[in-house]
Amino acid sequence: EPGANMRHIRKPNPKPIEI
């Protein structure tokens, strides 16, 4: 799941993005 992978990705975001 691309969405699940994005929220587990390491980024300088304050909070993960859930699509």
Secondary structure as UniProt FT lines:
FT   HELIX           2..8
//
